């Protein structure tokens, strides 16, 4: 690994991330929260100084004119370090509002990974801080590096390694010849969906500031709300609007781009992964609605809106709540738990194992069972019209294995630390899946992670990073060959 290339790409990304801090400063000026300017100004200057310092300290960085020959290992390291340091510097403003270092890091990590788990126990903070929480989710939902690839000429060609390092999936899914154009197209859809969500929320009676924050959170699959009760108390129309955008946060943005470019929603239903995602959403929503209607005596309207809202929230890993589902019966919470495990589509803003990986796992199982009956037959596993290579199948199996292993290890440590199995299991699944709230009253929809011990918060923060980066960049860091610095 060439240190000069790593330092150059990292310093470039961090410098432009520092410029992002100007946005909350503008919000502070609008709301005349002048004391909130200093935290974000310090964070911005720190990142810019770090960027210039790296170029001066590490020899050869300033001489690099092009990074078009950046290697995959260097791209993986750059992305991992960028996300970790983005979380660290995003936590700096929280320190000025009385957060402890661990709490600040947890809240910032939850934001930048679009998880939505919070340590807040009161919501008496300035507009600027709530805007920053929502903005970090919005940036993290699509991806910091993907944004930079879209707007920076330095990443025009070399962005390929960084693009797939930030958002790895079972296949390298790009739909334009140049990665820069792909990233730009994704951000156009993402930005357009955000603007549409804001306008619809405002049109249905939500204030502008709340509309911006909730749109940022819904489109990104984040879930942070400036309100202590999340979406509880809002009108049914607002709940349906957020439900729609949360649902699409879990849909591949590549697929959404194709839909919008052709102005044809039928394109969605030609995609096998979307059909499974939509089918599971509908089935789980109906099961949950029936459970709420029968066991909790919800009327038809309540059972319908709350069931589909919560299924959309959990499957897209958004984390909003329209009702305190910690009070639900065992059957209803079990259905919600199943939705937590399902996850969203590949190339979406959502987290989890991803629908396409579950599809591949079941196709592999079906194939292996068929081989027992027909040992000489040749089987070809397909997703849609495309055959899946053995390499991708092995990578999928490895991903699921390590995903489950990390969940088990983290859940065990957190359960023992907190002496609470429900917190350990659901908190870990929620963190690795970037979902946000867990089950139960402690870390449930209206609960807070604030009461957890520092060790648990740090482990869950690491789980959020692992889930957002989808394991691969994280696991690669443990390879000896990677650290042969040149």
VEXDREN-2710 file (C-alpha; in Angstrom, 1 decimal):
% VEXDREN-2710
k/r/px/py/pz
1/UNK/0.0/0.0/0.0
2/UNK/1.4/3.4/-1.0
3/UNK/1.1/5.8/1.9
4/UNK/1.3/8.8/-0.4
5/UNK/-1.9/7.8/-2.3
6/UNK/-3.7/7.0/0.9
7/UNK/-2.7/10.4/2.4
8/UNK/-3.7/12.3/-0.8
9/UNK/-7.2/10.8/-1.2
10/UNK/-7.9/11.0/2.5
11/UNK/-6.7/14.6/2.9
12/UNK/-8.8/15.6/-0.2
13/UNK/-11.9/14.0/1.2
14/UNK/-11.5/15.4/4.6
15/UNK/-10.9/18.9/3.3
16/UNK/-14.2/18.9/1.4
17/UNK/-16.0/17.3/4.3
18/UNK/-14.8/20.3/6.3
19/UNK/-16.5/22.6/3.9
20/UNK/-19.8/20.8/4.7
21/UNK/-19.7/22.4/8.1
22/UNK/-20.6/25.7/6.5
23/UNK/-24.2/24.5/6.2
24/UNK/-25.0/24.3/9.9
25/UNK/-23.3/27.7/10.3
26/UNK/-25.8/29.2/7.9
27/UNK/-28.6/27.6/9.8
28/UNK/-27.2/29.2/13.0
29/UNK/-27.2/32.6/11.3
30/UNK/-30.8/32.1/10.1
31/UNK/-32.1/31.2/13.5
32/UNK/-29.8/33.8/15.2
33/UNK/-28.1/31.0/17.3
34/UNK/-24.8/32.7/17.2
35/UNK/-23.2/30.6/19.9
36/UNK/-23.7/27.6/17.7
37/UNK/-21.3/29.0/15.1
38/UNK/-18.1/28.3/17.0
39/UNK/-18.5/24.5/17.3
40/UNK/-18.9/24.0/13.6
41/UNK/-16.3/26.6/12.7
42/UNK/-13.7/24.9/14.9
43/UNK/-14.6/21.5/13.3
44/UNK/-14.3/22.9/9.8
45/UNK/-11.0/24.6/10.4
46/UNK/-9.6/21.4/12.1
47/UNK/-10.4/19.3/9.1
48/UNK/-8.9/21.7/6.6
49/UNK/-5.8/22.1/8.8
50/UNK/-5.5/18.3/9.0
51/UNK/-5.8/18.1/5.2
52/UNK/-3.0/20.6/4.6
53/UNK/-0.8/19.1/7.3
54/UNK/-0.9/15.6/5.8
55/UNK/0.2/17.0/2.4
56/UNK/3.1/18.8/4.1
57/UNK/4.2/16.0/6.6
58/UNK/4.1/13.0/4.3
59/UNK/6.7/13.2/1.6
60/UNK/5.5/13.0/-2.0
61/UNK/1.8/13.8/-1.4
62/UNK/2.1/17.3/-2.8
63/UNK/3.7/16.0/-6.0
64/UNK/0.7/13.7/-6.9
65/UNK/-1.2/15.0/-9.8
66/UNK/-3.4/12.0/-10.6
67/UNK/-4.6/9.0/-8.6
68/UNK/-6.0/7.1/-11.6
69/UNK/-3.9/4.1/-10.8
70/UNK/-5.0/3.8/-7.2
71/UNK/-5.2/0.2/-6.1
72/UNK/-8.2/-1.6/-4.6
73/UNK/-6.5/-2.0/-1.2
74/UNK/-5.7/1.7/-1.1
75/UNK/-9.3/2.5/-2.0
76/UNK/-10.6/0.3/0.8
77/UNK/-8.3/1.9/3.3
78/UNK/-9.2/5.4/2.2
79/UNK/-12.9/4.8/2.5
80/UNK/-12.6/3.2/5.9
81/UNK/-10.5/5.9/7.3
82/UNK/-12.7/8.6/5.8
83/UNK/-15.8/7.2/7.5
84/UNK/-14.1/6.8/10.9
85/UNK/-12.6/10.3/10.9
86/UNK/-15.8/11.8/9.5
87/UNK/-17.5/10.3/12.6
88/UNK/-14.8/11.7/14.9
89/UNK/-14.9/15.2/13.5
90/UNK/-18.7/15.1/13.2
91/UNK/-18.8/14.5/17.0
92/UNK/-16.8/17.6/17.9
93/UNK/-19.8/20.0/17.8
94/UNK/-21.7/17.8/20.2
95/UNK/-19.0/18.3/22.8
96/UNK/-19.9/22.0/22.9
97/UNK/-23.5/21.1/23.9
98/UNK/-22.5/19.1/27.0
99/UNK/-22.2/15.7/25.5
100/UNK/-19.5/13.4/26.9
101/UNK/-16.9/12.2/24.4
102/UNK/-18.4/8.7/24.2
103/UNK/-21.9/10.1/23.8
104/UNK/-20.8/12.6/21.2
105/UNK/-19.0/9.9/19.2
106/UNK/-22.0/7.5/19.5
107/UNK/-24.5/10.2/18.3
108/UNK/-22.2/11.3/15.4
109/UNK/-21.5/7.8/14.3
110/UNK/-25.2/7.0/14.4
111/UNK/-25.8/10.0/12.2
112/UNK/-23.0/9.5/9.7
113/UNK/-23.9/5.8/9.2
114/UNK/-27.6/6.7/8.9
115/UNK/-28.4/4.5/11.8
116/UNK/-30.6/6.8/13.9
117/UNK/-29.9/5.4/17.3
118/UNK/-29.8/8.2/19.8
119/UNK/-28.5/9.0/23.3
120/UNK/-30.7/12.0/23.6
121/UNK/-33.0/12.1/26.7
122/UNK/-34.2/15.6/26.2
123/UNK/-34.6/17.7/23.0
124/UNK/-33.9/21.2/24.3
125/UNK/-31.1/21.9/21.8
126/UNK/-30.8/24.6/19.2
127/UNK/-32.1/24.2/15.6
128/UNK/-28.5/24.1/14.4
129/UNK/-27.7/20.9/16.2
130/UNK/-30.8/19.1/15.0
131/UNK/-30.0/20.2/11.5
132/UNK/-26.5/18.8/11.9
133/UNK/-27.9/15.5/13.1
134/UNK/-30.2/15.3/10.0
135/UNK/-27.5/16.5/7.6
136/UNK/-25.0/13.8/8.7
137/UNK/-27.6/11.2/8.1
138/UNK/-28.4/12.6/4.6
139/UNK/-24.7/12.6/3.7
140/UNK/-24.1/9.1/5.1
141/UNK/-27.3/7.7/3.4
142/UNK/-25.9/7.9/-0.1
143/UNK/-22.3/8.0/0.9
144/UNK/-19.7/10.7/1.5
145/UNK/-17.2/9.3/-1.0
146/UNK/-19.9/8.8/-3.6
147/UNK/-20.7/12.6/-3.2
148/UNK/-17.1/13.5/-3.7
149/UNK/-16.8/11.3/-6.7
150/UNK/-19.8/13.0/-8.2
151/UNK/-18.4/16.6/-7.8
152/UNK/-14.6/16.4/-7.7
153/UNK/-12.6/16.1/-10.9
154/UNK/-9.8/14.4/-9.1
155/UNK/-11.9/11.3/-8.7
156/UNK/-13.2/11.2/-12.3
157/UNK/-11.4/8.0/-13.1
158/UNK/-9.9/6.7/-9.9
159/UNK/-13.3/6.9/-8.2
160/UNK/-14.1/3.3/-9.3
161/UNK/-12.1/1.8/-6.5
162/UNK/-13.5/4.2/-3.9
163/UNK/-17.1/3.8/-5.2
164/UNK/-17.3/0.1/-4.8
165/UNK/-15.2/0.2/-1.6
166/UNK/-17.8/2.5/0.0
167/UNK/-20.9/0.6/-1.1
168/UNK/-19.9/-3.0/-1.8
169/UNK/-22.6/-5.4/-2.9
170/UNK/-22.9/-8.9/-4.4
171/UNK/-22.2/-7.4/-7.8
172/UNK/-20.6/-4.2/-9.1
173/UNK/-23.8/-2.5/-10.2
174/UNK/-23.1/0.6/-12.4
175/UNK/-25.2/1.8/-15.2
176/UNK/-23.1/4.4/-17.0
177/UNK/-19.6/3.9/-18.6
178/UNK/-17.9/6.3/-16.1
179/UNK/-18.2/5.9/-12.4
180/UNK/-18.3/9.7/-12.0
181/UNK/-21.4/9.8/-14.1
182/UNK/-22.9/7.0/-12.1
183/UNK/-22.2/8.8/-8.8
184/UNK/-23.7/12.0/-10.3
185/UNK/-26.8/10.2/-11.4
186/UNK/-27.3/8.6/-8.0
187/UNK/-27.0/11.9/-6.3
188/UNK/-29.4/13.6/-8.7
189/UNK/-32.1/11.0/-7.8
190/UNK/-31.2/11.2/-4.1
191/UNK/-31.4/15.1/-4.1
192/UNK/-34.6/15.1/-6.2
193/UNK/-36.3/12.7/-3.8
194/UNK/-35.3/14.8/-0.9
195/UNK/-36.7/18.0/-2.4
196/UNK/-39.9/16.2/-3.3
197/UNK/-40.2/14.9/0.2
198/UNK/-39.7/18.4/1.7
199/UNK/-42.3/19.9/-0.6
200/UNK/-44.9/17.2/0.2
201/UNK/-44.4/17.5/3.9
202/UNK/-44.7/21.3/3.9
203/UNK/-47.8/21.0/1.7
204/UNK/-49.4/18.7/4.3
205/UNK/-48.9/21.1/7.2
206/UNK/-45.4/20.3/8.5
207/UNK/-43.1/23.3/9.3
208/UNK/-40.2/24.0/7.0
209/UNK/-37.4/23.1/9.5
210/UNK/-39.1/19.9/10.6
211/UNK/-39.9/19.0/7.0
212/UNK/-36.2/19.4/6.0
213/UNK/-35.0/17.3/9.0
214/UNK/-37.5/14.6/8.4
215/UNK/-37.0/14.5/4.7
216/UNK/-33.2/14.2/5.2
217/UNK/-33.8/11.3/7.6
218/UNK/-36.5/9.5/5.6
219/UNK/-34.7/9.6/2.2
220/UNK/-31.4/8.5/3.8
221/UNK/-32.9/5.6/5.8
222/UNK/-31.7/7.4/9.0
223/UNK/-34.5/8.1/11.4
224/UNK/-33.3/11.0/13.5
225/UNK/-36.2/13.4/14.4
226/UNK/-36.0/16.8/16.0
227/UNK/-39.0/15.7/18.1
228/UNK/-38.8/13.5/21.2
229/UNK/-41.8/11.5/20.1
230/UNK/-40.5/10.9/16.5
231/UNK/-43.5/10.9/14.2
232/UNK/-46.1/10.2/16.9
233/UNK/-48.8/12.8/16.8
234/UNK/-48.5/13.8/13.1
235/UNK/-51.4/13.5/10.7
236/UNK/-52.0/10.3/8.7
237/UNK/-51.1/12.1/5.5
238/UNK/-47.6/12.9/6.8
239/UNK/-47.2/9.4/8.0
240/UNK/-48.1/8.0/4.6
241/UNK/-45.7/10.4/2.9
242/UNK/-42.8/9.4/5.1
243/UNK/-43.8/5.8/4.7
244/UNK/-43.5/6.1/0.9
245/UNK/-40.1/7.8/1.1
246/UNK/-38.8/5.3/3.7
247/UNK/-39.9/2.5/1.4
248/UNK/-38.0/4.0/-1.5
249/UNK/-35.0/4.6/0.7
250/UNK/-34.7/0.8/0.8
251/UNK/-35.0/0.5/-3.1
252/UNK/-31.9/0.4/-5.3
253/UNK/-31.1/4.0/-6.4
254/UNK/-29.7/2.5/-9.6
255/UNK/-33.2/1.0/-10.2
256/UNK/-34.8/4.3/-9.2
257/UNK/-32.7/6.2/-11.7
258/UNK/-33.8/3.9/-14.5
259/UNK/-37.4/4.4/-13.4
260/UNK/-37.2/8.2/-13.5
261/UNK/-35.1/8.3/-16.7
262/UNK/-37.8/6.2/-18.5
263/UNK/-40.7/7.7/-16.5
264/UNK/-42.0/4.1/-16.2
265/UNK/-42.7/2.6/-12.7
266/UNK/-43.1/-0.8/-14.4
267/UNK/-39.3/-0.9/-14.6
268/UNK/-39.3/-1.6/-10.8
269/UNK/-41.3/-4.7/-11.2
270/UNK/-39.0/-6.2/-13.8
271/UNK/-36.3/-6.4/-11.1
272/UNK/-36.3/-9.6/-9.2
273/UNK/-34.9/-8.1/-6.0
274/UNK/-37.5/-5.3/-5.9
275/UNK/-40.3/-7.8/-6.4
276/UNK/-39.1/-9.8/-3.4
277/UNK/-38.7/-6.5/-1.4
278/UNK/-42.1/-5.3/-2.3
279/UNK/-43.7/-8.7/-1.6
280/UNK/-42.2/-9.0/1.8
281/UNK/-43.2/-5.4/2.6
282/UNK/-46.8/-6.2/1.6
283/UNK/-47.0/-9.6/3.4
284/UNK/-45.3/-8.4/6.7
285/UNK/-47.5/-5.2/6.6
286/UNK/-50.7/-7.3/6.3
287/UNK/-49.6/-9.7/9.0
288/UNK/-48.8/-6.9/11.3
289/UNK/-52.0/-5.0/10.5
290/UNK/-54.0/-8.2/11.3
291/UNK/-52.1/-8.7/14.6
292/UNK/-52.7/-5.1/15.7
293/UNK/-56.4/-5.3/14.7
294/UNK/-57.0/-8.6/16.6
295/UNK/-54.7/-8.4/19.6
296/UNK/-54.5/-4.7/20.4
297/UNK/-58.0/-3.6/19.1
298/UNK/-56.6/-1.0/16.7
299/UNK/-59.3/0.1/14.3
300/UNK/-58.8/-0.5/10.5
301/UNK/-57.2/2.9/9.8
302/UNK/-54.8/2.7/12.8
303/UNK/-53.8/-0.9/12.2
304/UNK/-53.1/-0.2/8.5
305/UNK/-51.1/3.1/8.9
306/UNK/-49.0/1.9/11.9
307/UNK/-48.3/-1.5/10.5
308/UNK/-47.1/-0.4/7.0
309/UNK/-45.3/2.7/8.5
310/UNK/-43.3/0.5/11.0
311/UNK/-42.5/-2.2/8.4
312/UNK/-41.3/0.4/6.0
313/UNK/-39.3/2.0/8.8
314/UNK/-37.6/-1.2/9.8
315/UNK/-37.0/-2.8/6.4
316/UNK/-35.5/0.4/5.0
317/UNK/-33.6/0.7/8.4
318/UNK/-35.0/4.2/8.9
319/UNK/-35.9/3.9/12.5
320/UNK/-38.9/6.4/12.7
321/UNK/-41.8/5.4/14.9
322/UNK/-45.5/6.3/14.5
323/UNK/-46.4/4.6/17.8
324/UNK/-44.5/3.2/20.8
325/UNK/-44.2/-0.4/19.5
326/UNK/-42.5/-1.4/22.8
327/UNK/-46.1/-1.6/24.1
328/UNK/-47.2/-4.0/21.4
329/UNK/-48.0/-7.7/22.1
330/UNK/-45.5/-10.5/21.5
331/UNK/-46.8/-11.5/18.1
332/UNK/-46.7/-7.9/16.7
333/UNK/-43.1/-7.4/18.0
334/UNK/-42.1/-10.8/16.5
335/UNK/-43.3/-9.7/13.1
336/UNK/-41.3/-6.5/13.5
337/UNK/-38.2/-8.4/14.5
338/UNK/-38.5/-10.5/11.3
339/UNK/-38.6/-7.2/9.3
340/UNK/-35.4/-6.1/11.1
341/UNK/-33.6/-9.2/9.8
342/UNK/-34.9/-8.8/6.2
343/UNK/-33.2/-5.5/5.4
344/UNK/-33.3/-3.4/2.2
345/UNK/-32.2/-3.8/-1.5
346/UNK/-28.6/-3.6/-2.6
347/UNK/-27.4/-0.1/-3.8
348/UNK/-30.0/1.6/-1.6
349/UNK/-29.7/3.9/1.4
350/UNK/-30.9/1.1/3.7
351/UNK/-28.8/-1.3/5.6
352/UNK/-29.0/-4.9/6.7
353/UNK/-27.8/-8.1/4.9
354/UNK/-29.8/-6.9/1.8
355/UNK/-32.5/-8.7/0.0
356/UNK/-30.3/-9.9/-2.9
357/UNK/-28.0/-11.7/-0.5
358/UNK/-30.9/-13.5/1.1
359/UNK/-32.1/-14.5/-2.4
360/UNK/-28.7/-15.9/-3.2
361/UNK/-28.5/-17.9/0.1
362/UNK/-31.9/-19.5/-0.6
363/UNK/-30.9/-20.2/-4.2
364/UNK/-27.7/-21.8/-3.1
365/UNK/-29.6/-24.0/-0.6
366/UNK/-32.1/-25.0/-3.3
367/UNK/-29.3/-25.8/-5.7
368/UNK/-27.4/-28.0/-3.1
369/UNK/-30.6/-29.9/-2.3
370/UNK/-31.2/-30.5/-6.0
371/UNK/-27.7/-31.8/-6.4
372/UNK/-28.5/-34.6/-3.9
373/UNK/-31.2/-35.8/-6.2
374/UNK/-29.4/-35.0/-9.5
375/UNK/-25.6/-35.3/-8.7
376/UNK/-24.6/-35.1/-12.4
377/UNK/-26.8/-32.1/-13.3
378/UNK/-25.2/-28.7/-13.9
379/UNK/-27.0/-25.9/-12.1
380/UNK/-26.7/-22.2/-12.9
381/UNK/-27.8/-19.7/-10.2
382/UNK/-29.3/-16.5/-11.6
383/UNK/-30.6/-13.2/-10.4
384/UNK/-33.1/-12.0/-13.0
385/UNK/-31.5/-12.7/-16.4
386/UNK/-27.9/-12.7/-15.2
387/UNK/-25.9/-15.7/-14.0
388/UNK/-24.1/-15.3/-10.7
389/UNK/-20.4/-16.3/-10.7
390/UNK/-19.0/-18.8/-8.2
391/UNK/-16.8/-16.0/-6.9
392/UNK/-19.8/-13.8/-6.0
393/UNK/-21.6/-16.8/-4.4
394/UNK/-18.5/-17.5/-2.2
395/UNK/-18.3/-13.8/-1.3
396/UNK/-22.0/-13.8/-0.3
397/UNK/-21.6/-16.9/1.9
398/UNK/-18.5/-15.3/3.5
399/UNK/-20.4/-12.0/4.1
400/UNK/-23.3/-13.7/5.8
401/UNK/-21.0/-15.8/7.9
402/UNK/-19.0/-12.9/9.2
403/UNK/-22.1/-10.8/9.6
404/UNK/-23.7/-13.4/11.8
405/UNK/-20.4/-13.9/13.7
406/UNK/-20.1/-10.2/14.4
407/UNK/-23.7/-10.0/15.6
408/UNK/-23.2/-13.0/17.9
409/UNK/-19.9/-11.7/19.4
410/UNK/-21.2/-8.1/19.8
411/UNK/-24.5/-9.2/21.2
412/UNK/-22.8/-11.5/23.8
413/UNK/-20.5/-8.7/25.0
414/UNK/-23.2/-6.1/25.2
415/UNK/-25.6/-8.5/26.9
416/UNK/-23.0/-9.4/29.6
417/UNK/-22.0/-5.8/30.0
418/UNK/-25.6/-4.5/30.4
419/UNK/-26.9/-7.7/32.0
420/UNK/-29.8/-7.5/29.6
421/UNK/-30.2/-10.0/26.7
422/UNK/-32.9/-8.1/24.9
423/UNK/-30.7/-4.9/24.8
424/UNK/-27.7/-7.0/23.7
425/UNK/-29.4/-8.8/20.9
426/UNK/-31.7/-6.2/19.5
427/UNK/-29.2/-3.4/20.1
428/UNK/-26.6/-5.2/18.1
429/UNK/-28.9/-6.3/15.3
430/UNK/-30.1/-2.7/15.1
431/UNK/-26.6/-1.3/15.0
432/UNK/-25.0/-3.7/12.5
433/UNK/-28.2/-3.3/10.4
434/UNK/-28.1/0.5/10.8
435/UNK/-31.8/0.4/11.9
436/UNK/-31.7/2.6/15.0
437/UNK/-34.1/1.6/17.8
438/UNK/-34.1/-1.8/19.3
439/UNK/-37.0/-3.6/21.1
440/UNK/-38.0/-3.0/24.7
441/UNK/-38.4/0.1/26.7
442/UNK/-34.7/0.9/27.2
443/UNK/-33.5/1.2/23.6
444/UNK/-37.0/1.0/22.0
445/UNK/-38.6/3.6/19.8
446/UNK/-39.0/6.2/22.6
447/UNK/-36.0/5.0/24.6
448/UNK/-32.4/6.1/24.5
449/UNK/-29.0/4.5/24.4
450/UNK/-27.8/7.0/26.9
451/UNK/-28.2/4.7/29.9
452/UNK/-25.9/2.0/28.4
453/UNK/-22.3/1.7/29.7
454/UNK/-19.5/3.3/27.7
455/UNK/-18.1/-0.1/26.5
456/UNK/-21.5/-1.0/25.0
457/UNK/-21.8/2.3/23.2
458/UNK/-18.3/2.0/21.7
459/UNK/-19.0/-1.6/20.6
460/UNK/-22.3/-0.6/19.0
461/UNK/-20.6/2.4/17.4
462/UNK/-18.1/0.0/15.8
463/UNK/-21.0/-2.2/14.7
464/UNK/-22.6/0.8/13.0
465/UNK/-19.4/1.4/10.9
466/UNK/-19.2/-2.3/10.1
467/UNK/-22.8/-2.4/8.9
468/UNK/-22.5/0.8/6.9
469/UNK/-19.3/-0.3/5.1
470/UNK/-20.8/-3.8/4.7
471/UNK/-17.9/-5.6/6.4
472/UNK/-15.5/-6.0/3.5
473/UNK/-13.4/-2.8/4.0
474/UNK/-13.4/-3.5/7.8
475/UNK/-12.2/-7.1/7.4
476/UNK/-9.5/-6.2/4.8
477/UNK/-7.8/-4.0/7.5
478/UNK/-6.8/-7.2/9.3
479/UNK/-4.8/-8.5/6.4
480/UNK/-1.0/-8.3/6.9
481/UNK/-0.3/-7.7/3.3
482/UNK/-2.3/-4.5/3.4
483/UNK/0.1/-2.9/5.9
484/UNK/3.2/-3.2/3.8
485/UNK/3.7/0.5/3.5
486/UNK/5.6/1.9/0.6
END
